[in-house]
Amino acid sequence: MSGKKSQQQDAPQNPPLDFLDLSYVTPALTARTLEEQPHVPFRMGGIMKSAAALSQNAGHFVRRLAFEQFYKTQMHDFETVRRFPGAMVANWFASLYEKRPYHHIILGPPLGSMAYLSCVLDAPFLPLNYRMCISHPRPMNADGIADYAKRASEVADTVCRQDPFVELVSEYDPVHDRLRVKNSLLMRYKYLQLPRAYEQFIRARLAPGGTVILVESRTGWSQYTLSDRHSLQVGLTGGIPDEEFLRGSKRLAEFRERYLGDEKAAWRLRMRTEVKPESRFGVAPALRASVMSACARIGKPVLQLFTGDIFQVNNLVSSLFVRCARREGKRPSRFFVHSGLLIAPHEAMQSLLLPLWVPDAGAESLAFAKQYLGAYPFETDAALVALEPCVTGAPGVLPFKDWTAAAGQGGRKVRVVANSPRLFPFDITTYFDFWRCMQAESRRFKDPLEIRVNLDMLIEEAQNCRIYYNMHMPPQPGAGQDR
């Protein structure tokens, strides 16, 4: 009994992360998949689920009120958040994984594709950023970018004084996250150097001859620099480019009118912007150098994969799934087309689903999915489709029928998972039903993928997918010393 109590006391305390962000969902699901266990990353009570189901069929005003209440359940006050510096959060991420040797350990931004890459490599995924949802003292005007920036600066000044190892990006998206920015500050914490907990995890868990894999998505976005280590990003990926947020457009003006806005739909500060690594998916150059330095110091090689196109990471993942299946003599016959938070690595591995993940339901994502599905060289029978809702009805979100048409190319049977195509993108109950539906799917079509990827296969497929790579070997003992 005393041993169990000691282990409980030593376990890291759960940080108040934003559960509606891939930085939480991706490592949480990856860790359980490596244990061959299904998992639901977050649960809501029956009352909340019933209220959401009723409201999504109601009018715009009722729906907005209900969705706001749902989002408020994800907020934390700043006094709670400030008790969890970046080092403590990194320790929690590392603690998710089994204490056993791994031949690979992956570092990278929280792309949904990373969960599948980790699982096909049997490798823990350690995210290089995370998000906190910090409640405002009182609700603010969702279109008030100056007030949002002021609140963000107050929080960031305190965080930067306490934690020198992170930089902050305040995410201000008054379109996709309109109901959230009204009530909370969405603050992205990005590591500036490899956290000590990650370095210790690599020392302890990377098997002899193993490799650290650093995945970089070199995507940029216009940001305002508010202080030395704090930026404000207007908008997020989702079918609307950064310049449109800053300069406005007819479709954004029409969107704002639905929320009784009477100003031009453009969100700007009286400052110059500069293109920096995108908040969620970009990687700071300083962190890249820190990873190389730390791994050289502890004698571990690093495979660096980098691309300016995040869709190519998913291209790589799907190619690796096909390679592994064919080595087992299997024929992958079903696609899994999905977006945003709705990832299911355990179910994809157990049912031999070819994952086709996209960050959003916008035009660029649909174009990638349509091209990939149309050009796929082997016969497939069916496609599952699951799209993350966008309850504000953002103009960049495309109709569900466009996605089912893309998935059904070549006569594939299309099956919708958890969504309500008639109500999309307002079908918020998708969040509650998705993982339960996917678990049922894996029980019905059990065909586990057993073979895992080796390093040579990973590099070969990365080249085929136009992903650049560098192999950084650690210095040999005694190298550079006088004889």
C-alpha positions in Angstrom: 0.0 0.0 0.0 2.8 2.4 0.9 4.5 1.7 -2.5 1.3 2.6 -4.3 0.9 5.8 -2.4 4.5 6.7 -3.2 3.9 6.2 -6.9 0.8 8.3 -6.8 2.6 11.1 -5.1 5.5 11.0 -7.6 3.1 11.0 -10.6 3.0 14.4 -12.3 -0.1 16.5 -11.7 -2.4 16.9 -14.7 -1.8 20.3 -16.2 -4.9 22.5 -17.2 -4.3 22.0 -21.0 -6.9 23.0 -23.6 -8.7 19.6 -24.2 -10.0 21.0 -27.6 -6.5 21.2 -29.0 -4.3 18.6 -30.8 -1.4 19.3 -28.4 -3.4 17.5 -25.8 -5.3 15.0 -27.9 -2.4 13.7 -30.0 0.0 12.6 -27.3 -2.9 11.3 -25.1 -4.2 9.0 -27.9 -0.7 8.1 -29.0 0.3 6.9 -25.6 -2.7 4.6 -25.2 -2.3 3.3 -28.8 1.3 2.2 -28.0 -0.2 0.3 -25.1 -2.8 -1.2 -27.6 -5.6 0.3 -25.6 -8.6 2.4 -26.9 -9.1 5.8 -25.4 -11.5 8.7 -25.3 -9.4 11.8 -24.7 -12.2 13.8 -22.9 -15.7 13.1 -21.7 -18.7 15.3 -21.0 -21.6 14.6 -18.7 -25.0 13.4 -19.9 -26.6 16.8 -19.2 -24.0 18.7 -21.4 -24.4 16.1 -24.2 -28.2 16.3 -24.1 -28.1 20.1 -24.1 -25.8 20.1 -27.1 -28.0 17.7 -29.0 -31.1 19.8 -28.5 -29.4 23.1 -29.3 -27.8 22.1 -32.5 -31.3 21.7 -34.0 -32.4 25.1 -32.7 -31.9 28.6 -34.1 -28.7 30.5 -34.3 -29.1 32.4 -31.0 -30.0 29.4 -28.9 -27.2 27.4 -30.5 -24.7 30.1 -29.7 -25.7 30.2 -26.1 -25.4 26.5 -25.7 -22.1 26.2 -27.4 -20.7 29.0 -25.3 -21.5 27.0 -22.2 -19.8 24.0 -23.6 -16.6 26.0 -24.3 -16.7 27.5 -20.9 -16.1 24.1 -19.4 -12.6 24.1 -21.0 -11.5 27.4 -19.4 -9.1 27.9 -16.4 -8.3 31.0 -14.4 -4.8 32.4 -14.8 -3.9 31.6 -11.1 -4.4 27.9 -11.9 -2.5 28.1 -15.2 0.5 29.9 -13.9 1.3 27.1 -11.4 2.2 24.9 -14.4 5.4 26.2 -16.1 6.6 24.6 -19.3 9.0 22.2 -17.6 6.1 20.7 -15.5 3.9 20.3 -18.6 6.8 18.6 -20.5 7.2 16.2 -17.5 3.6 15.3 -17.8 3.8 14.6 -21.5 6.8 12.3 -21.0 5.0 10.5 -18.1 2.2 9.4 -20.5 4.3 6.6 -22.0 5.2 3.2 -20.8 8.6 2.8 -19.2 10.2 0.6 -21.8 12.9 1.0 -24.5 11.9 2.5 -27.8 13.8 2.4 -31.1 12.5 5.9 -32.0 11.2 9.0 -30.2 9.5 11.7 -32.2 9.6 15.4 -31.5 7.3 17.7 -33.5 4.3 20.1 -33.6 0.9 18.6 -32.8 -0.3 17.7 -36.3 -3.0 15.0 -36.3 -0.7 13.0 -38.6 1.9 12.7 -35.9 -0.2 10.3 -33.9 -0.3 7.8 -36.9 3.4 8.3 -37.6 4.2 7.6 -34.0 2.1 4.4 -33.9 3.4 3.0 -37.1 7.0 3.5 -35.8 6.1 2.4 -32.2 7.5 5.7 -31.0 6.4 8.1 -28.3 5.4 11.6 -29.6 6.5 14.6 -27.5 4.9 17.8 -28.6 6.9 21.0 -29.0 4.0 23.3 -28.0 0.8 23.2 -26.1 -2.2 25.5 -25.5 -3.9 26.9 -22.4 -7.4 28.3 -22.4 -7.3 31.2 -19.8 -10.6 32.7 -18.8 -11.1 36.5 -19.1 -12.1 38.4 -15.9 -15.3 39.2 -17.8 -16.5 38.5 -21.3 -15.2 40.9 -24.0 -16.3 41.9 -27.5 -15.1 39.1 -29.8 -14.2 41.7 -32.4 -12.1 43.8 -30.0 -8.6 42.9 -31.1 -7.0 45.7 -29.1 -8.7 44.6 -25.8 -7.7 41.0 -26.6 -4.1 42.1 -27.2 -4.0 44.1 -24.0 -5.3 41.1 -21.9 -2.8 38.8 -23.7 0.1 41.1 -22.9 -0.8 41.2 -19.2 -0.8 37.4 -19.0 2.3 37.0 -21.2 4.4 39.5 -19.2 3.9 37.4 -16.1 4.5 34.1 -17.8 7.7 35.3 -19.5 9.1 36.6 -16.2 8.4 33.2 -14.6 9.4 30.9 -17.4 12.4 31.8 -19.6 12.2 28.6 -21.7 9.0 29.3 -23.6 7.8 31.8 -26.1 4.1 32.7 -26.4 1.7 33.2 -29.2 -1.8 34.5 -28.4 -4.2 33.0 -30.9 -7.0 35.4 -31.8 -9.4 33.9 -34.3 -12.7 35.8 -34.2 -14.1 33.6 -36.9 -13.5 29.9 -36.1 -13.0 30.5 -32.4 -15.4 33.4 -32.0 -17.3 31.9 -29.1 -14.0 31.1 -27.3 -12.1 34.4 -27.7 -15.1 36.2 -26.2 -14.6 34.4 -22.9 -11.0 33.2 -22.9 -7.5 33.8 -24.0 -6.1 31.1 -26.2 -2.4 31.1 -25.4 0.1 28.9 -27.2 3.3 28.0 -25.3 6.2 27.0 -27.6 9.4 25.6 -26.2 12.5 27.6 -27.0 14.8 24.7 -26.0 14.5 21.0 -25.5 12.8 20.6 -22.1 14.9 18.7 -19.5 12.1 16.2 -19.1 12.3 15.3 -22.8 16.1 15.0 -22.6 15.9 12.7 -19.6 13.2 10.7 -21.4 15.5 10.3 -24.4 18.4 9.2 -22.2 16.3 6.7 -20.3 14.0 5.3 -23.0 15.8 5.5 -26.4 17.2 2.0 -27.0 20.9 1.5 -28.0 21.1 2.3 -31.7 17.8 4.2 -31.6 17.1 7.6 -33.3 15.4 10.8 -32.3 13.1 12.0 -35.1 12.5 15.7 -35.3 9.6 16.6 -37.6 9.3 20.2 -38.7 6.4 21.9 -40.6 7.9 25.1 -41.9 4.7 27.0 -42.4 4.4 30.7 -41.7 1.7 33.1 -40.7 1.5 36.9 -40.2 1.9 37.9 -36.5 2.2 41.0 -34.4 5.2 41.1 -32.1 3.9 42.4 -28.8 7.1 41.8 -26.8 10.4 39.9 -26.9 8.8 36.5 -26.5 5.2 37.2 -27.2 3.3 37.5 -30.5 -0.3 37.8 -31.5 -1.6 35.7 -34.4 -4.8 36.8 -36.1 -6.7 33.8 -37.5 -5.8 30.1 -37.7 -5.6 27.7 -40.7 -9.1 26.8 -41.8 -9.9 28.0 -45.3 -9.2 31.7 -44.7 -5.6 33.0 -45.4 -3.9 35.3 -42.9 -4.1 38.4 -45.2 -7.8 38.1 -45.5 -8.2 38.3 -41.7 -6.1 41.4 -41.7 -7.5 43.2 -44.7 -11.1 41.9 -44.7 -13.3 40.5 -47.5 -16.9 40.4 -48.5 -17.5 36.9 -47.0 -16.0 38.0 -43.7 -18.2 41.1 -43.6 -21.3 38.9 -44.2 -20.1 36.5 -41.5 -19.8 39.4 -39.0 -23.2 40.7 -39.8 -24.7 37.4 -38.5 -23.2 38.3 -35.1 -24.6 41.8 -35.2 -21.2 43.3 -36.1 -21.5 46.8 -37.5 -17.8 47.4 -38.4 -15.7 46.4 -41.3 -14.7 42.7 -40.9 -10.9 43.2 -40.6 -8.9 42.7 -37.5 -5.8 44.8 -37.3 -3.6 46.6 -34.7 -1.7 49.8 -35.4 1.5 47.8 -35.8 3.4 46.1 -38.5 3.1 42.4 -38.9 5.9 39.9 -39.8 5.7 36.3 -41.0 6.8 33.9 -38.2 6.4 30.1 -37.7 2.7 29.4 -37.6 1.4 29.1 -34.1 0.2 25.5 -33.9 2.3 23.8 -36.6 5.5 25.9 -37.0 8.8 25.2 -35.1 11.0 27.9 -33.8 14.6 27.8 -35.2 16.1 28.2 -31.7 14.4 24.9 -30.7 15.8 23.1 -33.7 19.3 24.1 -32.6 18.6 23.1 -29.0 17.4 19.6 -30.0 20.6 19.0 -32.1 22.8 20.3 -29.4 21.2 18.2 -26.6 21.2 15.0 -28.7 24.8 15.5 -29.7 25.7 15.9 -26.0 24.0 12.7 -25.0 25.3 10.8 -28.0 22.0 10.2 -29.9 21.5 10.6 -33.6 18.7 12.8 -35.0 16.8 12.3 -38.2 15.4 15.7 -39.2 12.3 15.7 -41.5 11.1 19.0 -42.7 8.6 20.3 -45.2 6.7 23.5 -46.0 3.6 21.5 -46.8 1.9 19.9 -43.8 -0.2 17.7 -46.1 2.9 15.8 -47.2 3.3 14.5 -43.6 -0.1 12.7 -44.0 1.1 11.5 -47.5 4.1 9.9 -45.7 1.9 8.3 -43.1 -0.5 6.7 -45.6 2.4 5.4 -47.7 3.9 3.8 -44.6 0.6 2.1 -43.7 0.5 0.7 -47.2 4.1 -0.6 -47.1 3.5 -2.3 -43.7 0.3 -3.9 -44.8 1.7 -5.3 -48.0 4.7 -6.7 -46.1 2.1 -8.6 -44.1 0.4 -9.8 -47.3 -2.7 -7.6 -46.7 -4.6 -5.3 -49.0 -5.7 -2.0 -47.4 -9.2 -1.5 -48.7 -10.6 1.4 -46.7 -9.7 5.1 -46.3 -10.4 7.2 -43.2 -10.9 10.8 -44.2 -11.0 13.1 -41.1 -10.1 16.5 -40.0 -9.0 18.5 -37.0 -9.3 17.0 -33.5 -11.0 13.8 -34.7 -8.1 11.5 -34.9 -8.2 7.7 -34.0 -4.8 6.1 -34.3 -5.7 3.0 -32.2 -8.7 2.2 -34.4 -6.8 2.9 -37.6 -4.1 0.4 -36.5 -6.6 -2.2 -35.4 -8.8 -2.0 -38.5 -6.1 -1.3 -41.2 -7.7 2.1 -42.1 -5.6 4.3 -44.3 -5.5 7.6 -42.5 -6.1 10.7 -44.5 -6.0 13.6 -42.0 -6.4 17.3 -42.8 -6.2 20.2 -40.4 -9.6 21.6 -41.3 -12.6 21.3 -43.7 -11.4 24.2 -45.9 -10.7 24.4 -49.7 -7.0 23.6 -49.5 -7.6 20.5 -47.4 -10.3 19.3 -49.7 -8.1 19.8 -52.7 -5.4 17.6 -51.1 -7.9 14.9 -50.2 -9.5 14.9 -53.6 -6.1 14.7 -55.4 -4.8 11.9 -53.1 -8.0 9.8 -53.2 -8.3 10.3 -57.0 -4.7 9.3 -57.7 -4.4 6.4 -55.3 -3.2 3.5 -57.5 -4.8 0.5 -55.7 -8.4 -0.5 -55.5 -10.2 0.4 -52.3 -13.8 -0.5 -51.3 -14.9 2.2 -48.9 -14.1 5.4 -47.1 -15.1 6.6 -43.7 -15.6 10.4 -43.3 -15.5 12.4 -40.0 -15.1 16.2 -40.0 -14.6 18.4 -36.9 -17.5 20.8 -36.4 -17.1 24.6 -36.6 -20.1 25.8 -34.6 -19.7 29.5 -35.7 -20.4 28.6 -39.3 -17.2 30.1 -40.6 -17.2 30.9 -44.3 -14.1 28.8 -45.0 -15.8 25.5 -44.1 -17.0 23.6 -47.1 -20.3 21.7 -47.3 -20.2 18.0 -46.2 -21.4 16.8 -49.5 -18.2 18.1 -51.1 -16.2 15.8 -48.8 -18.4 12.7 -49.4 -18.1 13.3 -53.2 -14.3 13.4 -52.9 -14.2 10.3 -50.7 -16.6 8.4 -53.1 -14.4 8.8 -56.2 -13.9 5.5 -58.1 -17.2 4.0 -56.7 -16.0 3.8 -53.1 -18.8 3.3 -50.6 -18.9 6.3 -48.2 -19.8 6.0 -44.5 -20.2 9.0 -42.3 -18.8 8.6 -38.7 -20.5 10.6 -35.9 -21.3 13.6 -38.1 -24.8 14.8 -39.1 -24.3 15.9 -42.7 -27.6 17.9 -42.6 -26.4 19.9 -39.6 -22.7 20.2 -40.4 -20.8 22.3 -39.3 -23.0 22.9 -36.3 -23.2 19.2 -35.2 -21.4 19.6 -31.9 -22.4 16.2 -30.7 -19.7 14.8 -33.0 -17.2 15.5 -30.2 -19.1 13.2 -27.9 -19.9 10.4 -30.3 -16.8 10.2 -32.5 -14.4 8.0 -30.4 -17.3 5.7 -29.4 -18.2 5.2 -33.0 -14.6 4.5 -34.0 -14.2 2.0 -31.3 -17.3 0.1 -32.5 -15.8 0.3 -36.0 -12.5 -1.4 -34.9 -14.4 -4.2 -33.2 -16.5 -4.8 -36.3 -13.5 -4.8 -38.7 -10.6 -6.2 -36.7 -7.6 -6.5 -38.9 -4.6 -5.2 -36.9 -1.4 -3.9 -38.5 1.4 -5.8 -36.9 4.6 -4.9 -38.8 6.2 -1.6 -37.8 8.4 0.8 -39.8 12.2 0.9 -39.7 14.4 3.9 -40.3 15.4 3.0 -43.9 11.8 2.6 -44.9 10.9 6.0 -43.3 13.6 7.8 -45.2 12.8 6.2 -48.5 9.1 7.1 -48.2 9.9 10.6 -47.0 11.9 11.1 -50.2 9.0 9.8 -52.3 6.7 12.3 -50.6 9.1 15.2 -51.2 9.9 15.6 -47.6 13.5 16.8 -47.0 15.7 15.0 -44.5 19.0 15.4 -42.7 20.7 12.7 -40.6 22.7 14.2 -37.7 25.1 11.7 -36.1 26.6 12.4 -32.7 30.3 13.1 -32.4 32.4 10.0 -31.9 34.1 9.7 -28.4 37.5 11.3 -28.6 36.8 13.0 -31.9 38.8 16.3 -32.2 41.2 15.4 -29.4 44.9 15.6 -29.9 46.6 12.2 -30.2 
